[in-house]
């Protein structure tokens, strides 16, 4: 049901953006994957997180961003090789992440 509600939020443009520093947003990724740890252990995968210390801010809907990260990481796990690493890469250019 939550997935359906989030889809409706996107299509109806009922977003709830908050302003957050990019470095703080990136810092939330480890929390996001906490409930995916059992899958990572199952395939013996390690995740490398980006080291972005930008003081720039972005406006994002944190709930939808969390869902996007989870889906991207799940796909990386699904198609990733066992006993390997998943590297999450990111950079800031002209204030954009």
C-alpha positions as CSV (number, residue, x, y, z in Angstrom):
1,X,0.0,0.0,0.0
2,X,2.9,2.4,0.8
3,X,4.3,1.8,-2.6
4,X,1.0,2.7,-4.2
5,X,0.7,5.8,-2.1
6,X,4.2,6.9,-3.0
7,X,3.4,6.4,-6.7
8,X,0.3,8.6,-6.3
9,X,2.4,11.2,-4.6
10,X,4.7,11.3,-7.6
11,X,2.0,11.4,-10.2
12,X,-0.1,14.0,-8.3
13,X,3.1,16.0,-7.6
14,X,2.3,15.9,-3.8
15,X,5.9,16.0,-2.9
16,X,7.2,17.1,0.5
17,X,10.6,18.6,-0.2
18,X,12.9,19.7,2.6
19,X,16.1,21.6,2.3
20,X,19.1,19.6,3.4
21,X,22.8,19.9,3.0
22,X,24.2,17.5,0.4
23,X,26.7,16.0,2.9
24,X,23.9,15.3,5.3
25,X,21.7,13.8,2.6
26,X,24.6,11.5,1.6
27,X,25.1,10.7,5.2
28,X,21.6,9.2,5.4
29,X,22.5,6.4,2.9
30,X,23.9,4.0,5.5
31,X,20.7,4.4,7.6
32,X,18.6,3.7,4.5
33,X,20.3,0.3,3.9
34,X,20.1,-0.8,7.5
35,X,17.1,-3.1,6.7
36,X,19.0,-4.5,3.6
37,X,21.9,-5.8,5.6
38,X,20.7,-9.4,5.7
39,X,20.7,-9.4,1.9
40,X,24.2,-8.0,1.8
41,X,25.4,-10.6,4.2
42,X,23.8,-13.4,2.2
43,X,25.9,-12.5,-0.9
44,X,28.9,-11.3,1.1
45,X,28.7,-7.8,-0.4
46,X,30.3,-4.6,0.9
47,X,29.1,-1.1,0.1
48,X,31.4,1.8,-0.4
49,X,29.8,5.2,0.2
50,X,30.7,8.5,-1.4
51,X,32.7,11.0,0.6
52,X,31.0,14.3,-0.3
53,X,31.5,17.2,2.1
54,X,29.7,19.9,0.2
55,X,28.0,22.6,2.1
56,X,25.6,23.2,-0.8
57,X,21.9,22.3,-0.1
58,X,19.2,20.6,-2.1
59,X,15.5,20.3,-1.8
60,X,14.3,16.7,-1.8
61,X,11.4,14.5,-0.6
62,X,13.3,12.4,1.9
63,X,10.8,9.5,1.8
64,X,10.9,9.2,-1.9
65,X,14.7,9.6,-2.0
66,X,15.0,6.7,0.6
67,X,12.8,4.5,-1.7
68,X,15.0,5.4,-4.7
69,X,18.2,4.5,-2.8
70,X,16.7,1.2,-1.6
71,X,15.6,0.3,-5.1
72,X,19.0,1.1,-6.6
73,X,20.9,-0.8,-4.0
74,X,18.5,-3.8,-4.3
75,X,19.2,-3.9,-8.0
76,X,22.9,-3.7,-7.4
77,X,22.6,-6.6,-5.0
78,X,20.4,-8.6,-7.3
79,X,22.8,-8.2,-10.3
80,X,26.0,-8.0,-8.4
81,X,28.5,-10.7,-8.1
82,X,28.8,-12.5,-4.7
83,X,31.9,-11.6,-2.6
84,X,32.3,-8.2,-4.3
85,X,31.7,-4.5,-3.6
86,X,29.0,-2.1,-4.5
87,X,30.4,1.4,-4.9
88,X,27.9,4.3,-4.6
89,X,29.3,7.2,-6.5
90,X,28.3,10.9,-6.5
91,X,29.7,14.3,-7.1
92,X,28.6,17.9,-6.8
93,X,28.8,20.2,-9.8
94,X,27.6,23.8,-9.8
95,X,25.4,23.0,-6.7
96,X,23.8,19.9,-8.3
97,X,24.2,16.4,-6.8
